[in-house]
Amino acid sequence: MDSSTKIGILGAGAMGSGIAQVAATAGHQVVLFDTQTGALNQSKSKLANIMARLVEKKRITDAESYAIQGRIAYTDNIEAFAGCGLLIEAIVESLDIKKKAFAELEKVCGNQAILATNTSSLSVASIAAACRHPERVLGIHFFNPAPLMPLVEIVPAVQTGKAILRASRELIDNWGKVTVLAKDTPGFIVNRVARPFYGEALRIYEEGIADFSTIDWAMRELGGFRMGPFQLMDFIGNDVNYKVTESVFSAFYYDPRYKPSFTQKRHAEAGYLGRKSGRGYYDYSEGAMVPAPNTDEAIGYAVLHRILVMLINEAADALYLNIATREDLDLAMTKGVNYPKGLLKWADELGIDVVLNRMEDLYGEYGEDRYRPSPMLRRMVRRNKKFWD
Ligand SMILES: NC(=O)c1ccc[n+]([C@@H]2O[C@H](COP(=O)([O-])OP(=O)(O)OC[C@H]3O[C@@H](n4cnc5c(N)ncnc54)[C@H](O)[C@@H]3O)[C@@H](O)[C@H]2O)c1
C-alpha cells in the first residue's frame, strides 16, 4: 500500500474525522462515510476550520489546505467504499453494531481490502469473526485527537494474516505515526497500563490521604506529568473514563487491580463530568478558584511514589504477559499519553528492588490482590537485572 491506496473510513465522529484528516494529509483519496448526514456536515466544517487555522499559523499553504480537503469525499452511501484498499471503522463502541458493520463492509469492498477497527476496548478477534475473511481484519487504534497524537497501537487478532499486519503497520508508519504492536487483550497497551494513574489516585483520595488538588500537584510538579489525574479525568470526561475502567475491569474477569471507584461513579452520576459539563472534580465556572494544594513534599512524594509503583507494576506485568515489548511499552506511554518517561525506564532509575519493596509493603498493608506485585518484578530483582540493561 502507498499513497495511491484509497482509504475508506466508517464513522465521521471525533475519531473518524481525525483519521480522515491524517490520511488525506498523507496524500490519500479518502471516502468518509456516516449514516448521519449531520455528522458528515459537522466533520466537513470542522476540518475547514482546522485547515484555516493551520494556514493562519503558516503550517500549511492555502493550496495544501485546498488539496487536503479536496481529497476527502463525504458520503452516506456505503457503496462508495468500492475500490478502497484499507477501511478503518470508527463508529460507536458496541460489539453488535461493529460486527454488523464489518459484515456489511465485506459485501461492498473488494477481496484485497484490509479492514481495521479503531476500537478502544473490544476484542478484535470477535469483530474479525463477523467476516468471511477474518484474516484481513486487525485493530488500528489511534488516540484522540488523531492528527496530533503520534501513537497508534497495531493490534493483530488471532485470525490476522502476517502480510496484512506488516502492510498495515508500514502504511501507518508512513503517515508519520509511531506504531506499537499490542496483543488483542483488554485496553491493549495504553488503556491497560494507565489504569492506576486514575484508579490509585482515586483510592488515595478515598482514604483521605490527600485531596484532588494535592494529588494533581504531586503528579505534575514532583512527577513531571503534564496533567494530574483529576485534571485529566475532568478533561477526558468522568463518564467516558469511568466507562473505560468498568469495561477493562469486567473484561479482565473482575481482577481487583482494575476495580472502578465509587468516587468517580458518583461524580459521573451527578453529572459532574468535568470540563464539558462545567464541573467535575473541579469547578470550571467563571471566576471559580482551584483549591490550593498542600505542598508538603513528604505527602507529595508519598502520593507520587504510590501511583508510580502501581503504574510500573502494571507495565512490568504487561511485559511479563507478552502484551508488548519493553520498547513498545515505554514508547506507548510517552507517545500515547505524554508520560515524562517510559515506565520501565523509570523503574530502572528508581531501582526495581525499591519498586518491588513498595508493592510488597502495599500488599502487606492492605492484603488486597489489587496490590500483588508482578512476577516480572521479582524475576528482575532475583536476577539483579534492569529492564533496559
Ligand atoms: N474518542 C476517543 O477518545 C477515542 C480514542 C480512541 C478510540 N476511540 C474509538 O473510536 C470509535 C469512535 O469513537 P468516537 O469518539 O469518534 O465516536 P463518535 O460518537 O464521535 O462518532 C461515531 C460516529 O459513528 C457514526 N455511526 C454510528 N453507527 C454507525 C454505523 N453503523 N455506520 C456508520 N456510521 C455510524 C455516528 O453517526 C457518529 O458520527 C469507538 O470505537 C471508540 O471507542 C475513541
The ligand as an ORCA input file, in Angstrom:
! r2SCAN-3c Opt
* xyz 0 1
  N     -12.953      9.488     21.434
  C     -11.802      8.934     21.818
  O     -11.065      9.475     22.657
  C     -11.368      7.633     21.214
  C      -9.997      7.315     21.188
  C      -9.593      6.124     20.566
  C     -10.540      5.262     20.036
  N     -11.876      5.577     20.105
  C     -12.831      4.629     19.489
  O     -13.178      5.120     18.197
  C     -14.535      4.793     17.886
  C     -15.303      6.058     17.566
  O     -15.253      6.940     18.657
  P     -15.642      8.479     18.509
  O     -15.246      9.124     19.788
  O     -15.138      9.017     17.226
  O     -17.239      8.377     18.444
  P     -18.281      9.482     17.968
  O     -19.525      9.227     18.731
  O     -17.666     10.848     17.968
  O     -18.544      9.118     16.409
  C     -19.152      7.931     15.979
  C     -19.765      8.190     14.607
  O     -20.175      6.953     14.050
  C     -21.409      7.111     13.402
  N     -22.053      5.818     13.323
  C     -22.608      5.099     14.321
  N     -23.033      3.904     13.848
  C     -22.719      3.877     12.533
  C     -22.878      2.917     11.507
  N     -23.439      1.729     11.757
  N     -22.427      3.220     10.268
  C     -21.832      4.416     10.043
  N     -21.665      5.367     10.962
  C     -22.108      5.086     12.206
  C     -22.160      8.135     14.232
  O     -23.145      8.784     13.446
  C     -21.022      9.076     14.646
  O     -20.865     10.129     13.718
  C     -15.040      3.997     19.082
  O     -14.840      2.629     18.843
  C     -14.147      4.488     20.226
  O     -14.056      3.554     21.274
  C     -12.296      6.749     20.660
*
